[in-house]
Amino acid sequence: MSEATRRERLRAETERDILTQARALLTEKGRDSVTLRAIARELGITAPALYRYYDSREALLARLCEVVCEDLENTLGALLAEVPDTAPVDQQVYLVCRGFRRWALDHPQEFSLVFASTDGDYVAGREVAAPEEHVRDRFGRVFLEIAARLVASHPFPDEVPAGVSDLLHEDLAVYQQVLINQIEARGVRVDERTLDQAAIFHILQAWVRIYGHVALEVFGRFPFAVTNPEEMYDQMLAQLLGELGLRG
């Protein structure tokens, strides 16, 4: 093994250790506990040594966020892989949405870091991310794959509700092209007629409702006591699918 190869291997191992320790601190004590000094202390190295790997806490959190997103994608991808491509799309939607809720409840600190950060955009690594980066990282590639299958197999409602402002139409137009690019990257051919602004509107509305329920449940913020939030979640999914012309 050459000296350069050895250094690369040692660097990769150290970076893995850093991320493992960062995630352990996140899981056990929350995001505020994830500092370069705390990680250095746990690993038995000096804090300045960590700057050879991450030049700031924000850079470390950005990378940690990517790791968490990869974990979520792998979890949902494994669920999706269990379902044949020929299975009804509504079954695939139920499986992924239920899997997302279960993952969030099992990983509340990770969910908070990725989906509820107010301290800049850790995923993108800067305060304001381009629309493409928000869609890729926040929705996740698995959600886009489900959207692609929905679009390819079933027409969405063909009208944006009356009264939508010109400003919202402009926002929908931006994300329309973003989603077209992302879905085509998944191997599904779509265009502005297949994935029109009405489809974009309903996809975003569905995500807002799914995320809203999960966030309220993870953070214990339901405005009243809910004995069985899973049932409420499933009822919401059934309603969403019904609005899209699908049946669970």
Secondary structure by P-SEA (a helix, b strand, c coil): ccaaaaaaaaaaaaaaaaaaaaaaaaaccccccccaaaaaaaacccccccccccccaaaaaaaaaaaaaaaaaaaaaaaaaaccccccaaaaaaaaaaaaaaaaaacaaaaaacccccccccccccccccaaaaaaccccaaaaaaaaaaaacccccccccccccaaaaaaaaaaaaaaaaaaaaaccccccccccaaaaaaaaaaaaaaaaaaaaaaacccccccccaaaaaaaaaaaaaaaacccc
